[in-house]
Amino acid sequence: MPDTFPNSVDTQVPRKLADSTIGEDLRITGNVSSKGEIHLDGHVIGDVSCVALVLGETAKLEGNVTAEDVVVRGTLIGSVRAMRVTLQSMAHVEGDLYHRSLALEQGAFFEGRSCRSDDPLALGAEASANGVAAKTSEPTEFSEHRKDKPTHKFNRVLPESRRA
């Protein structure tokens, strides 16, 4: 029973694991994993693996994330593999997002690739099991999808600056 405490009696009702909080004043160097939800307000240098991650406004995470749900309000430098990813207005993300669904609020900063997958968590598991990078569908050019339509390129020549 993954959601029960180790010394519980089988006749007891299973209890949900408590959320873990990494406070604003805490700095962790190393990987963090939990079978429950993590609220991160501090600074982590390392990978995070959990069921759900909430990255607070003051949080800074330098590493990769694997979780079912990820909500980002703070700074994330690294890739994310999650079923659902939400970048809220205060988010600053530099890295690739592998997801089933993605929501971005106005004002969120995102620099990287967004790759939709039916099972982004399996892609990460395959990569770690095989010791190779996970194969994802690479984004293709729009013109490849619309070969029946000609592509138009616009060129604009800027006037030369005049020297006195």
Secondary structure, DSSP 8 states (H G I E B T S, - for coil): -TTS-TT--TTS-------EEE-TT-EEES-EE-SSEEEE-SEEES-EE-SEEEE-TT-EEES-EEEEEEEESSEEES-EEEEEEEE-TT-EEES-EEEEEEEE-TT-EEES-EEE-S-HHHHHHHHHHHTS---------HHHH-TTS---------------
